[in-house]
């Protein structure tokens, strides 16, 4: 009977339990960061293995360089990969369609009912710039004569 080969790790595309992420993987030297844009399982280490390199991000250069294979990004998203918040923001700037739903809001919206009543009213009259009586006499408030 022939021995059937089974891989040690399941195919990440077909297994429902693995969660794929499109994320940045830092490379480069101290004080000179550069990043790879990779597809990796979320359980893998940040500098661990990846399935595919989709591009590069060089924030230290003038101007900042972002090279992304948008066709491969849309393929991986259709397979089930989810970009991280930072990657979604970079992809929106690069013009990749459909990334807005992955961008998280940093600030919470204030409801209009929760705003205080005086916040929308015009500002009250400014106090006049009159000098207090203690300073008008030539004395300053903190000095005392002995």
CORJOLIN-V410832 format. One line per field, one symbol per residue. phi: phi as a letter, one per 40 degrees, with the letter a starting at -180 (. if undefined). psi: psi as a letter, one per 20 degrees, with the letter a starting at -180 (. if undefined). burial: + if it has 24 or more other C-alpha atoms within 12 Angstrom, else -. A space follows every 10 residues. Layout:
phi: ???
psi: ???
burial: ???
//
This chain:
phi: .ccccbccbc ccccccccbc bcacbcbgbc gacabccbba ccccccbccb caccibbbcc cbccbbbbcc ccccccccch cbcccccccc ccccgccgcc ccccccbccc cccccccccc cccccccccc cccccccgcc cccbcb
psi: pqppppqhpq ohhiphhpoq qorpopaarp jmqqqqorpr qhiqqhjbqr hqpiaqonii qorppoopnh ghghghhhhj qpqrgghggh hghijpqjih iipqphqqpp qhhiqqhihi qqqrqqqqlq pqhhhhiiqq hippp.
burial: ---------- -+------++ +++++----- ---+++++++ ++-------+ -+++++++-- -----+++-+ --++-++--+ ++++-+++++ +----+--+- -+-------- ---------- ---------- ---------- ------
//
